[in-house]
Amino acid sequence: MKEIAEKADFATGTLYSFFESKEALYKALLMDQCVKMGRVFDAALDEGDNEQETLLDFVHTKERVFHEYRHILELYSTGLKGEDLVIIRAGQDADVRGLYDKLLERLSGVFQKGIDRGLFRPLDSDQMALGFEGLTNAFLADWRQRPTKLSKNEKESIVKELFFDGINI
């Protein structure tokens, strides 16, 4: 906290008047960034008349967000290390999990709309959203860790073949 206060030109006591601990500061930073990412994802899911195209655009947006917010995502996935290990990690913090659940609900709504319009097979839209999230997260993590020369169209083709070919009518 002392180091953070110095960099922010605050006295340590002043910083503690805003945040009771470094864990509270960490969570505030994390939530702020998660809310910003959520707005970007919401905007991506609001676009388009074709649910498959909306979902493909979402993948491209997600790839951009994963790149732009990579530092906060790495911090979130590893936690802060020092004297105390912060225990706000993937799935362990109710507030962060709540934001993720809202994203899954939005995705489920896009799938349900596609089902209702006869674009997708009548499967459980919540499970479709979860499967889509898992597939895209795995590919995005791999593409980031092992960069390839795949074009946007090649990446899109992989998602179409592995996911949409299974749910399209």
C-alpha positions in Angstrom: 0.0 0.0 0.0 2.9 2.3 0.8 4.3 1.8 -2.7 0.9 2.4 -4.3 0.4 5.5 -2.3 3.8 6.9 -3.3 3.1 6.4 -7.0 -0.3 8.0 -6.6 1.1 10.9 -4.7 -1.0 10.1 -1.7 -0.1 9.5 1.9 -0.6 5.8 2.9 -3.3 6.9 5.4 -5.2 8.7 2.6 -5.1 5.6 0.5 -6.5 3.6 3.4 -9.3 6.1 3.6 -10.4 4.9 0.2 -9.5 1.2 0.5 -9.2 -0.7 3.7 -6.6 -3.1 2.3 -4.6 -3.9 -0.8 -7.1 -6.7 -1.4 -9.9 -4.1 -1.5 -7.8 -1.9 -3.9 -7.2 -4.9 -6.1 -10.9 -5.8 -6.2 -11.9 -2.2 -7.0 -9.4 -2.2 -9.9 -10.5 -5.6 -11.1 -14.2 -4.7 -11.0 -13.6 -1.4 -12.8 -11.8 -3.2 -15.6 -14.4 -6.1 -15.7 -17.2 -3.6 -16.0 -15.4 -1.9 -18.9 -14.9 -5.2 -20.7 -18.6 -6.1 -20.1 -19.7 -2.9 -21.8 -17.6 -3.7 -24.9 -19.0 -7.3 -25.0 -22.6 -6.0 -24.5 -22.1 -3.6 -27.5 -20.8 -6.5 -29.6 -23.8 -8.6 -28.8 -26.2 -5.8 -29.5 -25.2 -5.6 -33.2 -26.4 -7.5 -36.2 -29.6 -9.1 -37.4 -28.1 -12.5 -37.9 -27.3 -14.3 -34.7 -24.4 -16.3 -36.2 -22.8 -13.2 -37.5 -23.4 -11.5 -34.1 -21.6 -14.3 -32.4 -18.7 -14.3 -34.8 -18.3 -10.5 -34.3 -18.4 -11.2 -30.6 -15.4 -13.6 -31.1 -13.5 -10.9 -32.9 -14.3 -8.4 -30.2 -13.3 -10.9 -27.5 -10.0 -11.4 -29.3 -9.4 -7.6 -29.3 -10.5 -7.3 -25.6 -8.2 -10.2 -24.5 -5.3 -8.3 -26.2 -6.2 -4.9 -24.9 -6.9 -6.0 -21.3 -4.3 -8.8 -21.2 -2.5 -7.3 -18.2 -5.6 -7.2 -16.0 -6.6 -10.7 -17.2 -3.2 -12.0 -16.3 -3.4 -10.3 -12.9 -6.9 -11.8 -12.3 -5.9 -15.3 -13.3 -2.8 -15.3 -11.0 -3.7 -13.1 -8.2 -1.3 -10.7 -6.4 1.7 -12.3 -4.8 3.5 -10.9 -1.9 3.1 -11.2 1.8 -0.6 -12.1 1.2 -2.0 -14.0 -1.7 -5.1 -12.3 -2.9 -7.9 -14.9 -3.3 -9.8 -13.1 -6.0 -9.4 -15.5 -8.9 -11.5 -16.9 -11.7 -14.8 -18.0 -10.3 -14.0 -17.3 -6.7 -15.2 -13.8 -6.4 -19.0 -13.4 -6.4 -19.0 -9.9 -7.9 -16.8 -10.9 -10.8 -18.7 -14.2 -11.3 -21.9 -12.2 -11.4 -20.6 -10.1 -14.3 -19.5 -13.3 -16.1 -23.0 -14.8 -15.5 -24.6 -11.7 -17.1 -22.4 -12.2 -20.1 -23.4 -15.9 -20.3 -27.1 -14.8 -20.1 -26.6 -12.3 -23.0 -25.0 -15.1 -25.1 -27.8 -17.5 -24.2 -30.3 -14.8 -25.4 -28.5 -14.6 -28.7 -28.6 -18.4 -29.1 -32.3 -18.5 -28.0 -33.1 -15.9 -30.6 -31.4 -18.0 -33.2 -33.3 -21.0 -32.1 -36.6 -19.1 -32.2 -35.8 -17.9 -35.7 -35.0 -21.4 -36.9 -31.3 -20.7 -37.5 -30.0 -23.0 -34.7 -31.1 -26.5 -33.6 -33.4 -26.4 -30.6 -30.8 -27.1 -27.9 -30.5 -25.7 -24.4 -29.4 -22.1 -25.1 -27.6 -21.8 -21.7 -25.5 -24.9 -22.6 -24.9 -23.5 -26.0 -23.6 -20.3 -24.5 -21.4 -22.1 -22.1 -20.0 -24.4 -24.9 -19.4 -21.4 -27.1 -17.6 -19.6 -24.3 -15.4 -22.6 -23.6 -14.5 -23.1 -27.2 -13.7 -19.5 -27.9 -11.8 -19.0 -24.6 -9.6 -22.1 -25.4 -8.8 -20.9 -28.9 -8.2 -17.3 -27.9 -5.8 -18.4 -25.2 -4.0 -20.8 -27.5 -3.7 -18.2 -30.3 -2.4 -15.7 -27.8 0.1 -18.1 -26.2 1.2 -19.5 -29.5 0.7 -16.8 -32.1 0.2 -18.1 -35.6 -0.3 -16.5 -38.9 -4.0 -17.3 -39.0 -6.0 -14.6 -40.6 -9.3 -13.3 -39.2 -11.1 -15.4 -41.9 -9.2 -18.6 -41.0 -9.9 -18.1 -37.3 -13.6 -17.5 -38.1 -13.7 -20.6 -40.2 -12.4 -22.8 -37.3 -15.1 -21.5 -35.0 -17.7 -22.0 -37.7 -16.7 -25.5 -38.5 -16.3 -26.7 -34.9 -19.2 -24.9 -33.3 -21.8 -23.7 -35.8 -21.8 -26.7 -38.0 -23.0 -28.6 -35.0 -25.9 -26.3 -34.1 -27.0 -24.9 -37.4 -30.1 -26.3 -39.0 
